[in-house]
Amino acid sequence: MRYDQPQLRDKLAAEYVLGTMTGRVRARCQRLLRYNAALRRDVAAWEMRLAPLTDLTSAVNPPARVWRAITARIGNARKKTGYWSDVGVWRGLAAVSSAFVLVLATVLFSREPPAEEPVSTIAVLANDKSQPAMVVSLPAKTSAAQQHLKIKMLAQLELPAGKSFELWMLPGGAATPVSLGVIKADLTQTIQVTDAASRLLPKISGLAISVEPAGGSKTGLPSGPVILSGPWIKIL
């Protein structure tokens, strides 16, 4: 990979922060971070973009087994190599700490949901430059009749005069998009989900936002430009 190419470097940084790399590739990326300032900037940018996702969760105390495992590993490392006295290790930890916290929070949240309205499914909607701009989440509910979507803007979207943002479900394949309704330009908001939409939500592949005439599309399908889209991912 040519790390002087911005698009490839941005892709590497995104995968690093999300924690989707294999161990060997991640170790190579950590070595690159030591001397590649551009890559460090890209990693920091992705951390800033994804950090708002942590606002969707409440604090969770790790199980006792997690602390026991950490203590055991620290003890073994000290005995074998004097791990914590290695200056290079501290530099490496500083470079990856934010990404590690994000991944750890995601794992803990998915395994032990908090008491306050846990999220069951989530979508991060991005623009055509792959920049995240909106988070849409579905709280876990026992009653389909009470379901609602929570929307959080990661960036302020400019709504043209006389226009509306409309949220769409993307069923996938040859199926046409299904409207979830018009949304506001507010930074945070909640919209109710109809019974029909509740039944369809578990089966869709993604969500999208289009710019429509005031009040929403007049055709039942996206008629204006689609400005955001993203996959619909189940986490609980």
CYANA upper distance limits for C-alpha pairs under 8 A (distance plus 0.5 A):
  1 MET  CA      8 LEU  CA      7.82
  2 ARG  CA      8 LEU  CA      7.74
  2 ARG  CA      9 ARG  CA      8.34
  3 TYR  CA      8 LEU  CA      7.19
  3 TYR  CA      9 ARG  CA      5.87
  3 TYR  CA     39 LEU  CA      8.40
  4 ASP  CA      9 ARG  CA      7.62
  5 GLN  CA      9 ARG  CA      6.62
  6 PRO  CA     10 ASP  CA      6.45
  7 GLN  CA     11 LYS  CA      6.79
  8 LEU  CA     12 LEU  CA      6.77
  9 ARG  CA     13 ALA  CA      6.70
  9 ARG  CA     39 LEU  CA      6.92
  9 ARG  CA     42 ASP  CA      7.95
 10 ASP  CA     14 ALA  CA      6.65
 10 ASP  CA     39 LEU  CA      8.19
 10 ASP  CA     42 ASP  CA      6.47
 10 ASP  CA     43 VAL  CA      8.36
 11 LYS  CA     15 GLU  CA      6.79
 12 LEU  CA     16 TYR  CA      6.64
 13 ALA  CA     17 VAL  CA      6.74
 13 ALA  CA     39 LEU  CA      7.23
 13 ALA  CA     42 ASP  CA      6.30
 13 ALA  CA     43 VAL  CA      5.31
 13 ALA  CA     46 TRP  CA      7.52
 14 ALA  CA     18 LEU  CA      6.62
 14 ALA  CA     43 VAL  CA      7.39
 14 ALA  CA     46 TRP  CA      6.55
 15 GLU  CA     19 GLY  CA      6.53
 15 GLU  CA     20 THR  CA      5.96
 15 GLU  CA     21 MET  CA      6.76
 16 TYR  CA     20 THR  CA      7.12
 16 TYR  CA     21 MET  CA      6.79
 16 TYR  CA     26 ARG  CA      7.32
 16 TYR  CA     29 CYS  CA      8.09
 16 TYR  CA     43 VAL  CA      7.98
 16 TYR  CA     99 ALA  CA      8.15
 17 VAL  CA     43 VAL  CA      7.12
 17 VAL  CA     46 TRP  CA      7.22
 17 VAL  CA     47 GLU  CA      6.98
 17 VAL  CA     99 ALA  CA      5.45
 17 VAL  CA    100 PHE  CA      8.40
 17 VAL  CA    102 LEU  CA      8.44
 17 VAL  CA    103 VAL  CA      8.49
 18 LEU  CA     99 ALA  CA      7.71
 18 LEU  CA    102 LEU  CA      8.37
 18 LEU  CA    103 VAL  CA      7.30
 19 GLY  CA     99 ALA  CA      8.02
 19 GLY  CA    100 PHE  CA      8.47
 19 GLY  CA    103 VAL  CA      6.95
 21 MET  CA     25 VAL  CA      6.50
 21 MET  CA     26 ARG  CA      6.06
 22 THR  CA     26 ARG  CA      6.53
 23 GLY  CA     27 ALA  CA      6.64
 24 ARG  CA     28 ARG  CA      6.87
 25 VAL  CA     29 CYS  CA      6.73
 26 ARG  CA     30 GLN  CA      6.70
 27 ALA  CA     31 ARG  CA      6.95
 28 ARG  CA     32 LEU  CA      6.88
 29 CYS  CA     33 LEU  CA      6.76
 30 GLN  CA     34 ARG  CA      7.42
 30 GLN  CA     92 GLY  CA      7.55
 30 GLN  CA     95 ALA  CA      8.22
 30 GLN  CA     96 VAL  CA      8.27
 31 ARG  CA     35 TYR  CA      8.21
 32 LEU  CA     36 ASN  CA      6.24
 32 LEU  CA     39 LEU  CA      8.26
 33 LEU  CA     37 ALA  CA      7.55
 33 LEU  CA     39 LEU  CA      6.80
 33 LEU  CA     40 ARG  CA      6.20
 33 LEU  CA     95 ALA  CA      7.88
 34 ARG  CA     92 GLY  CA      8.44
 36 ASN  CA     40 ARG  CA      6.97
 37 ALA  CA     41 ARG  CA      6.78
 38 ALA  CA     42 ASP  CA      6.85
 39 LEU  CA     43 VAL  CA      6.66
 40 ARG  CA     44 ALA  CA      6.67
 41 ARG  CA     45 ALA  CA      6.65
 42 ASP  CA     46 TRP  CA      6.82
 43 VAL  CA     47 GLU  CA      6.74
 44 ALA  CA     48 MET  CA      6.78
 45 ALA  CA     49 ARG  CA      6.79
 46 TRP  CA     50 LEU  CA      6.66
 47 GLU  CA     51 ALA  CA      6.30
 47 GLU  CA     98 SER  CA      7.47
 47 GLU  CA     99 ALA  CA      7.17
 48 MET  CA     52 PRO  CA      8.12
 49 ARG  CA    132 PRO  CA      7.14
 49 ARG  CA    154 LEU  CA      7.95
 50 LEU  CA     54 THR  CA      8.39
 50 LEU  CA    132 PRO  CA      8.46
 51 ALA  CA     55 ASP  CA      8.36
 51 ALA  CA    102 LEU  CA      7.85
 52 PRO  CA     56 LEU  CA      8.20
 52 PRO  CA    154 LEU  CA      7.64
 53 LEU  CA     57 THR  CA      8.31
 53 LEU  CA    135 VAL  CA      8.08
 54 THR  CA    102 LEU  CA      8.01
 54 THR  CA    105 ALA  CA      8.04
 56 LEU  CA    119 VAL  CA      8.19
 57 THR  CA    109 PHE  CA      7.68
 57 THR  CA    114 PRO  CA      7.63
 57 THR  CA    118 PRO  CA      7.77
 57 THR  CA    119 VAL  CA      8.36
 58 SER  CA    114 PRO  CA      6.33
 58 SER  CA    115 ALA  CA      8.47
 58 SER  CA    116 GLU  CA      7.57
 59 ALA  CA    114 PRO  CA      7.62
 60 VAL  CA    108 LEU  CA      7.65
 60 VAL  CA    109 PHE  CA      7.64
 60 VAL  CA    112 GLU  CA      7.96
 60 VAL  CA    113 PRO  CA      8.21
 60 VAL  CA    114 PRO  CA      6.82
 62 PRO  CA     66 VAL  CA      6.80
 62 PRO  CA     67 TRP  CA      7.98
 62 PRO  CA    108 LEU  CA      7.56
 63 PRO  CA     67 TRP  CA      7.71
 64 ALA  CA     68 ARG  CA      6.83
 65 ARG  CA     69 ALA  CA      6.59
 66 VAL  CA     70 ILE  CA      6.75
 67 TRP  CA     71 THR  CA      6.57
 68 ARG  CA     72 ALA  CA      6.60
 69 ALA  CA     73 ARG  CA      6.70
 70 ILE  CA     74 ILE  CA      6.66
 71 THR  CA     75 GLY  CA      6.66
 72 ALA  CA     76 ASN  CA      6.74
 73 ARG  CA     77 ALA  CA      6.60
 74 ILE  CA     78 ARG  CA      6.70
 75 GLY  CA     79 LYS  CA      6.83
 76 ASN  CA     80 LYS  CA      6.66
 77 ALA  CA     81 THR  CA      6.38
 77 ALA  CA     82 GLY  CA      6.98
 77 ALA  CA     83 TYR  CA      5.99
 77 ALA  CA     84 TRP  CA      8.43
 78 ARG  CA     82 GLY  CA      4.98
 78 ARG  CA     83 TYR  CA      5.92
 78 ARG  CA     84 TRP  CA      7.33
 82 GLY  CA     86 ASP  CA      7.55
 83 TYR  CA     89 VAL  CA      7.90
 84 TRP  CA     89 VAL  CA      7.73
 84 TRP  CA     90 TRP  CA      8.13
 86 ASP  CA     90 TRP  CA      7.42
 87 VAL  CA     91 ARG  CA      7.01
 88 GLY  CA     92 GLY  CA      6.76
 89 VAL  CA     93 LEU  CA      6.65
 90 TRP  CA     94 ALA  CA      6.66
 91 ARG  CA     95 ALA  CA      6.86
 92 GLY  CA     96 VAL  CA      7.00
 93 LEU  CA     97 SER  CA      6.11
 96 VAL  CA    100 PHE  CA      6.60
 97 SER  CA    101 VAL  CA      6.72
 98 SER  CA    102 LEU  CA      6.90
 99 ALA  CA    103 VAL  CA      6.82
100 PHE  CA    104 LEU  CA      6.47
101 VAL  CA    105 ALA  CA      6.45
102 LEU  CA    106 THR  CA      6.75
103 VAL  CA    107 VAL  CA      6.79
104 LEU  CA    108 LEU  CA      6.61
105 ALA  CA    109 PHE  CA      6.39
106 THR  CA    110 SER  CA      6.56
107 VAL  CA    111 ARG  CA      6.73
108 LEU  CA    112 GLU  CA      6.28
108 LEU  CA    113 PRO  CA      8.12
109 PHE  CA    113 PRO  CA      5.52
109 PHE  CA    114 PRO  CA      7.58
110 SER  CA    235 ILE  CA      6.41
110 SER  CA    236 LEU  CA      6.45
111 ARG  CA    236 LEU  CA      8.36
113 PRO  CA    118 PRO  CA      6.12
113 PRO  CA    119 VAL  CA      8.44
114 PRO  CA    118 PRO  CA      6.35
117 GLU  CA    139 PRO  CA      6.45
117 GLU  CA    140 ALA  CA      7.14
118 PRO  CA    139 PRO  CA      6.12
118 PRO  CA    140 ALA  CA      6.22
119 VAL  CA    137 SER  CA      6.92
119 VAL  CA    138 LEU  CA      6.18
119 VAL  CA    139 PRO  CA      4.65
119 VAL  CA    140 ALA  CA      5.95
119 VAL  CA    235 ILE  CA      8.10
119 VAL  CA    236 LEU  CA      7.73
120 SER  CA    137 SER  CA      8.04
120 SER  CA    138 LEU  CA      6.27
120 SER  CA    139 PRO  CA      5.98
120 SER  CA    140 ALA  CA      5.40
120 SER  CA    234 LYS  CA      6.51
120 SER  CA    235 ILE  CA      6.01
120 SER  CA    236 LEU  CA      5.13
121 THR  CA    137 SER  CA      6.29
121 THR  CA    138 LEU  CA      5.70
121 THR  CA    139 PRO  CA      7.72
121 THR  CA    140 ALA  CA      8.47
121 THR  CA    232 TRP  CA      7.37
121 THR  CA    233 ILE  CA      5.98
121 THR  CA    234 LYS  CA      4.67
121 THR  CA    235 ILE  CA      5.99
121 THR  CA    236 LEU  CA      7.35
122 ILE  CA    135 VAL  CA      7.70
122 ILE  CA    136 VAL  CA      6.25
122 ILE  CA    137 SER  CA      4.79
122 ILE  CA    138 LEU  CA      6.76
122 ILE  CA    232 TRP  CA      6.34
122 ILE  CA    233 ILE  CA      5.85
122 ILE  CA    234 LYS  CA      6.95
122 ILE  CA    235 ILE  CA      7.88
123 ALA  CA    135 VAL  CA      6.30
123 ALA  CA    136 VAL  CA      5.72
123 ALA  CA    137 SER  CA      6.86
123 ALA  CA    206 GLY  CA      7.73
123 ALA  CA    207 LEU  CA      7.58
123 ALA  CA    230 GLY  CA      6.44
123 ALA  CA    231 PRO  CA      6.17
123 ALA  CA    232 TRP  CA      5.25
123 ALA  CA    233 ILE  CA      6.60
124 VAL  CA    132 PRO  CA      6.84
124 VAL  CA    133 ALA  CA      7.99
124 VAL  CA    134 MET  CA      6.37
124 VAL  CA    135 VAL  CA      5.12
124 VAL  CA    136 VAL  CA      7.01
124 VAL  CA    229 SER  CA      8.30
124 VAL  CA    230 GLY  CA      6.10
124 VAL  CA    231 PRO  CA      7.63
124 VAL  CA    232 TRP  CA      8.46
125 LEU  CA    132 PRO  CA      6.20
125 LEU  CA    133 ALA  CA      6.47
125 LEU  CA    134 MET  CA      5.63
125 LEU  CA    135 VAL  CA      6.67
125 LEU  CA    136 VAL  CA      8.20
125 LEU  CA    207 LEU  CA      7.86
125 LEU  CA    208 ALA  CA      7.52
125 LEU  CA    228 LEU  CA      5.92
125 LEU  CA    229 SER  CA      5.13
125 LEU  CA    230 GLY  CA      4.88
125 LEU  CA    231 PRO  CA      8.14
126 ALA  CA    130 SER  CA      5.72
126 ALA  CA    131 GLN  CA      5.51
126 ALA  CA    132 PRO  CA      4.55
126 ALA  CA    133 ALA  CA      5.84
126 ALA  CA    134 MET  CA      7.43
126 ALA  CA    228 LEU  CA      5.57
126 ALA  CA    229 SER  CA      6.07
126 ALA  CA    230 GLY  CA      6.72
127 ASN  CA    131 GLN  CA      6.02
127 ASN  CA    132 PRO  CA      7.16
127 ASN  CA    133 ALA  CA      7.45
127 ASN  CA    227 ILE  CA      6.27
127 ASN  CA    228 LEU  CA      5.19
127 ASN  CA    229 SER  CA      7.30
128 ASP  CA    227 ILE  CA      7.66
128 ASP  CA    228 LEU  CA      7.74
132 PRO  CA    154 LEU  CA      7.43
133 ALA  CA    153 MET  CA      6.51
133 ALA  CA    154 LEU  CA      5.20
133 ALA  CA    155 ALA  CA      5.70
133 ALA  CA    156 GLN  CA      8.46
133 ALA  CA    228 LEU  CA      8.12
134 MET  CA    151 ILE  CA      7.61
134 MET  CA    152 LYS  CA      6.23
134 MET  CA    153 MET  CA      4.90
134 MET  CA    154 LEU  CA      5.65
134 MET  CA    155 ALA  CA      7.62
135 VAL  CA    151 ILE  CA      6.29
135 VAL  CA    152 LYS  CA      5.65
135 VAL  CA    153 MET  CA      6.86
135 VAL  CA    154 LEU  CA      7.67
136 VAL  CA    149 LEU  CA      7.13
136 VAL  CA    150 LYS  CA      6.18
136 VAL  CA    151 ILE  CA      5.14
136 VAL  CA    152 LYS  CA      7.04
137 SER  CA    149 LEU  CA      6.20
137 SER  CA    150 LYS  CA      5.72
137 SER  CA    151 ILE  CA      7.10
138 LEU  CA    147 GLN  CA      8.20
138 LEU  CA    148 HIS  CA      7.06
138 LEU  CA    149 LEU  CA      5.44
138 LEU  CA    150 LYS  CA      6.93
139 PRO  CA    147 GLN  CA      7.95
139 PRO  CA    148 HIS  CA      7.67
139 PRO  CA    149 LEU  CA      7.52
139 PRO  CA    150 LYS  CA      8.19
141 LYS  CA    146 GLN  CA      7.69
141 LYS  CA    147 GLN  CA      6.81
143 SER  CA    147 GLN  CA      7.41
144 ALA  CA    195 ASP  CA      7.11
144 ALA  CA    198 SER  CA      6.72
145 ALA  CA    193 VAL  CA      8.46
145 ALA  CA    194 THR  CA      7.77
145 ALA  CA    195 ASP  CA      6.57
146 GLN  CA    192 GLN  CA      8.30
146 GLN  CA    193 VAL  CA      8.31
147 GLN  CA    192 GLN  CA      6.95
147 GLN  CA    193 VAL  CA      6.15
147 GLN  CA    194 THR  CA      8.35
147 GLN  CA    198 SER  CA      7.63
148 HIS  CA    190 THR  CA      7.21
148 HIS  CA    191 ILE  CA      6.08
148 HIS  CA    192 GLN  CA      4.80
148 HIS  CA    193 VAL  CA      5.50
149 LEU  CA    190 THR  CA      6.16
149 LEU  CA    191 ILE  CA      5.86
149 LEU  CA    192 GLN  CA      6.90
149 LEU  CA    193 VAL  CA      7.36
150 LYS  CA    188 THR  CA      8.02
150 LYS  CA    189 GLN  CA      6.56
150 LYS  CA    190 THR  CA      5.12
150 LYS  CA    191 ILE  CA      7.21
151 ILE  CA    187 LEU  CA      8.33
151 ILE  CA    188 THR  CA      6.07
151 ILE  CA    189 GLN  CA      5.77
151 ILE  CA    190 THR  CA      6.54
151 ILE  CA    191 ILE  CA      8.49
152 LYS  CA    187 LEU  CA      6.17
152 LYS  CA    188 THR  CA      5.06
152 LYS  CA    189 GLN  CA      7.26
153 MET  CA    157 LEU  CA      8.42
153 MET  CA    186 ASP  CA      8.00
153 MET  CA    187 LEU  CA      5.28
153 MET  CA    188 THR  CA      6.83
154 LEU  CA    187 LEU  CA      8.14
155 ALA  CA    187 LEU  CA      8.45
156 GLN  CA    185 ALA  CA      7.97
156 GLN  CA    187 LEU  CA      7.42
157 LEU  CA    185 ALA  CA      6.96
158 GLU  CA    185 ALA  CA      8.02
159 LEU  CA    163 LYS  CA      7.10
159 LEU  CA    164 SER  CA      7.43
159 LEU  CA    165 PHE  CA      7.92
159 LEU  CA    185 ALA  CA      7.35
160 PRO  CA    164 SER  CA      8.37
162 GLY  CA    213 PRO  CA      7.03
162 GLY  CA    214 ALA  CA      5.90
163 LYS  CA    211 VAL  CA      7.05
163 LYS  CA    212 GLU  CA      6.10
163 LYS  CA    213 PRO  CA      5.12
163 LYS  CA    214 ALA  CA      4.95
163 LYS  CA    215 GLY  CA      8.17
164 SER  CA    182 VAL  CA      7.07
164 SER  CA    183 ILE  CA      7.79
164 SER  CA    184 LYS  CA      7.99
164 SER  CA    211 VAL  CA      6.32
164 SER  CA    212 GLU  CA      5.70
164 SER  CA    213 PRO  CA      6.32
164 SER  CA    214 ALA  CA      5.40
164 SER  CA    215 GLY  CA      6.65
164 SER  CA    216 GLY  CA      6.54
165 PHE  CA    182 VAL  CA      6.18
165 PHE  CA    183 ILE  CA      6.05
165 PHE  CA    184 LYS  CA      7.20
165 PHE  CA    185 ALA  CA      8.10
165 PHE  CA    209 ILE  CA      6.95
165 PHE  CA    210 SER  CA      6.30
165 PHE  CA    211 VAL  CA      5.41
165 PHE  CA    212 GLU  CA      6.63
165 PHE  CA    216 GLY  CA      7.80
166 GLU  CA    179 SER  CA      7.70
166 GLU  CA    180 LEU  CA      7.90
166 GLU  CA    181 GLY  CA      6.19
166 GLU  CA    182 VAL  CA      4.77
166 GLU  CA    183 ILE  CA      6.33
166 GLU  CA    209 ILE  CA      6.06
166 GLU  CA    210 SER  CA      5.93
166 GLU  CA    211 VAL  CA      6.94
166 GLU  CA    212 GLU  CA      7.12
166 GLU  CA    216 GLY  CA      6.63
166 GLU  CA    217 SER  CA      8.21
167 LEU  CA    179 SER  CA      6.52
167 LEU  CA    180 LEU  CA      5.85
167 LEU  CA    181 GLY  CA      6.24
167 LEU  CA    182 VAL  CA      6.71
167 LEU  CA    183 ILE  CA      7.29
167 LEU  CA    207 LEU  CA      7.61
167 LEU  CA    208 ALA  CA      6.37
167 LEU  CA    209 ILE  CA      5.27
167 LEU  CA    210 SER  CA      7.31
168 TRP  CA    177 PRO  CA      6.46
168 TRP  CA    178 VAL  CA      5.90
168 TRP  CA    179 SER  CA      4.92
168 TRP  CA    180 LEU  CA      5.94
168 TRP  CA    181 GLY  CA      7.96
168 TRP  CA    207 LEU  CA      6.07
168 TRP  CA    208 ALA  CA      5.66
168 TRP  CA    209 ILE  CA      6.73
168 TRP  CA    210 SER  CA      8.35
169 MET  CA    177 PRO  CA      6.02
169 MET  CA    178 VAL  CA      5.54
169 MET  CA    179 SER  CA      6.70
169 MET  CA    180 LEU  CA      7.22
169 MET  CA    201 LEU  CA      8.02
169 MET  CA    204 ILE  CA      7.08
169 MET  CA    205 SER  CA      8.45
169 MET  CA    206 GLY  CA      6.72
169 MET  CA    207 LEU  CA      5.28
169 MET  CA    208 ALA  CA      7.17
170 LEU  CA    175 ALA  CA      8.29
170 LEU  CA    176 THR  CA      7.63
170 LEU  CA    177 PRO  CA      5.38
170 LEU  CA    178 VAL  CA      7.21
170 LEU  CA    204 ILE  CA      6.18
170 LEU  CA    205 SER  CA      6.30
170 LEU  CA    206 GLY  CA      5.51
170 LEU  CA    207 LEU  CA      6.02
170 LEU  CA    208 ALA  CA      7.72
171 PRO  CA    175 ALA  CA      6.36
171 PRO  CA    176 THR  CA      7.48
171 PRO  CA    177 PRO  CA      6.95
171 PRO  CA    178 VAL  CA      8.21
171 PRO  CA    203 LYS  CA      7.27
171 PRO  CA    204 ILE  CA      4.67
171 PRO  CA    205 SER  CA      6.11
171 PRO  CA    206 GLY  CA      7.64
172 GLY  CA    176 THR  CA      8.37
172 GLY  CA    204 ILE  CA      6.93
172 GLY  CA    205 SER  CA      6.08
172 GLY  CA    206 GLY  CA      8.21
176 THR  CA    221 LEU  CA      8.08
177 PRO  CA    221 LEU  CA      7.03
177 PRO  CA    222 PRO  CA      8.11
178 VAL  CA    220 GLY  CA      8.31
178 VAL  CA    221 LEU  CA      7.76
179 SER  CA    220 GLY  CA      7.84
179 SER  CA    221 LEU  CA      8.00
180 LEU  CA    193 VAL  CA      7.69
180 LEU  CA    197 ALA  CA      7.74
181 GLY  CA    216 GLY  CA      7.86
182 VAL  CA    215 GLY  CA      7.24
182 VAL  CA    216 GLY  CA      6.42
183 ILE  CA    191 ILE  CA      8.20
184 LYS  CA    189 GLN  CA      8.19
193 VAL  CA    197 ALA  CA      6.52
193 VAL  CA    198 SER  CA      6.69
194 THR  CA    198 SER  CA      6.58
195 ASP  CA    199 ARG  CA      6.92
196 ALA  CA    200 LEU  CA      7.02
197 ALA  CA    201 LEU  CA      6.41
198 SER  CA    202 PRO  CA      8.10
200 LEU  CA    204 ILE  CA      7.12
204 ILE  CA    232 TRP  CA      7.52
205 SER  CA    231 PRO  CA      6.35
205 SER  CA    232 TRP  CA      5.99
206 GLY  CA    229 SER  CA      7.72
206 GLY  CA    230 GLY  CA      6.05
206 GLY  CA    231 PRO  CA      4.53
206 GLY  CA    232 TRP  CA      4.84
206 GLY  CA    233 ILE  CA      8.48
207 LEU  CA    229 SER  CA      6.13
207 LEU  CA    230 GLY  CA      6.17
207 LEU  CA    231 PRO  CA      6.93
207 LEU  CA    232 TRP  CA      7.00
208 ALA  CA    226 VAL  CA      7.41
208 ALA  CA    227 ILE  CA      8.17
208 ALA  CA    228 LEU  CA      5.93
208 ALA  CA    229 SER  CA      4.55
208 ALA  CA    230 GLY  CA      7.05
209 ILE  CA    226 VAL  CA      6.21
209 ILE  CA    227 ILE  CA      6.40
209 ILE  CA    228 LEU  CA      5.55
209 ILE  CA    229 SER  CA      6.84
210 SER  CA    222 PRO  CA      6.89
210 SER  CA    223 SER  CA      8.37
210 SER  CA    224 GLY  CA      6.50
210 SER  CA    225 PRO  CA      5.99
210 SER  CA    226 VAL  CA      4.57
210 SER  CA    227 ILE  CA      6.16
210 SER  CA    228 LEU  CA      7.63
211 VAL  CA    223 SER  CA      8.43
211 VAL  CA    224 GLY  CA      5.65
211 VAL  CA    225 PRO  CA      6.17
211 VAL  CA    226 VAL  CA      7.04
211 VAL  CA    227 ILE  CA      7.76
212 GLU  CA    216 GLY  CA      5.83
212 GLU  CA    217 SER  CA      5.88
212 GLU  CA    222 PRO  CA      7.85
212 GLU  CA    223 SER  CA      6.96
212 GLU  CA    224 GLY  CA      5.72
212 GLU  CA    225 PRO  CA      8.34
213 PRO  CA    217 SER  CA      6.63
213 PRO  CA    218 LYS  CA      8.21
213 PRO  CA    224 GLY  CA      8.47
217 SER  CA    221 LEU  CA      6.96
217 SER  CA    222 PRO  CA      6.81
217 SER  CA    223 SER  CA      6.73
218 LYS  CA    223 SER  CA      8.47
219 THR  CA    223 SER  CA      7.67
222 PRO  CA    226 VAL  CA      8.01
